[in-house]
Amino acid sequence: MAKSMAESTADEKLDLRGTPCPLNFVRTKLKLEKMPAGSLLEVWLDPGEPIEQVPDSLKMDGYGIEALEDHTEYFALHVRRPTEPSTDSAESV
């Protein structure tokens, strides 16, 4: 059963099959931070904890989840780097 929300081609791919939590989230975030704003990253994750935790953690950090494809042995997660960095600091006058 494949759940796909986008037909976009990824700018880069990251194979994290066999990588435990939370390292898979950390490596995904580091990769996204090195990519240009608006880029699309395809991340391959194992079923179970990785696919349950990584998408939610990325959403909480402001990344857009555009697709999640079930390839039976792994999941392909499409993550978009925001075009504008999210900042928690207020502007000073």
C-alpha positions as CSV (number, residue, x, y, z in Angstrom):
1,M,0.0,0.0,0.0
2,A,1.7,3.2,-1.2
3,K,0.7,6.6,0.2
4,S,2.0,9.3,-2.1
5,M,1.2,13.0,-1.8
6,A,3.6,14.3,-4.5
7,E,5.1,13.3,-7.8
8,S,8.1,15.6,-7.3
9,T,11.6,14.3,-8.1
10,A,14.0,14.6,-5.2
11,D,17.0,16.8,-5.5
12,E,19.0,14.4,-3.3
13,K,18.5,11.0,-1.7
14,L,19.7,9.7,1.7
15,D,19.6,6.0,2.5
16,L,19.3,5.5,6.3
17,R,18.1,1.9,6.3
18,G,19.7,0.2,9.3
19,T,20.3,3.5,11.1
20,P,18.8,3.6,14.6
21,C,16.8,6.4,16.2
22,P,17.6,9.1,16.9
23,L,20.6,9.1,14.5
24,N,18.4,8.8,11.4
25,F,16.6,12.1,12.4
26,V,19.9,13.8,13.2
27,R,21.5,12.8,9.9
28,T,18.3,13.8,7.9
29,K,18.3,17.2,9.6
30,L,22.0,17.7,9.0
31,K,21.6,16.8,5.3
32,L,18.6,19.2,4.9
33,E,20.6,22.0,6.5
34,K,23.3,21.7,3.9
35,M,20.8,21.8,1.0
36,P,19.5,25.0,-0.6
37,A,16.2,26.4,0.6
38,G,13.2,24.8,-1.2
39,S,15.1,21.6,-2.0
40,L,13.5,18.2,-1.8
41,L,15.2,15.3,0.0
42,E,14.1,11.6,-0.3
43,V,15.0,9.7,2.8
44,W,14.9,5.9,3.0
45,L,13.8,4.7,6.4
46,D,13.1,1.3,8.0
47,P,9.6,0.3,9.1
48,G,8.8,0.6,12.8
49,E,10.3,3.3,15.1
50,P,12.1,5.2,12.3
51,I,9.1,5.8,10.2
52,E,7.0,6.5,13.3
53,Q,9.4,9.1,14.8
54,V,11.3,10.8,12.0
55,P,8.5,12.4,10.0
56,D,6.9,13.8,13.2
57,S,10.2,15.2,14.5
58,L,10.9,16.8,11.1
59,K,7.4,18.4,11.1
60,M,8.0,19.8,14.6
61,D,11.2,21.4,13.3
62,G,9.4,23.1,10.4
63,Y,10.2,20.8,7.5
64,G,7.4,19.9,5.0
65,I,6.6,16.2,4.5
66,E,5.4,16.0,0.9
67,A,5.2,12.2,0.4
68,L,5.5,8.9,2.2
69,E,5.8,5.8,0.0
70,D,5.7,2.3,1.3
71,H,8.2,0.1,-0.6
72,T,7.4,-3.0,1.7
73,E,11.0,-3.3,3.0
74,Y,11.5,0.4,3.6
75,F,9.7,3.7,3.4
76,A,10.7,6.6,1.1
77,L,10.0,9.9,2.9
78,H,10.0,13.2,0.8
79,V,11.0,16.2,2.9
80,R,11.1,19.8,1.7
81,R,13.5,22.3,3.2
82,P,11.6,25.5,4.0
83,T,12.3,28.5,1.7
84,E,12.5,30.8,4.8
85,P,14.3,29.7,7.9
86,S,12.0,29.6,11.0
87,T,13.3,31.8,13.8
88,D,12.1,31.9,17.3
89,S,13.7,35.3,18.1
90,A,11.7,38.4,18.0
91,E,12.8,41.5,16.1
92,S,14.5,44.1,18.2
93,V,13.5,47.7,17.8
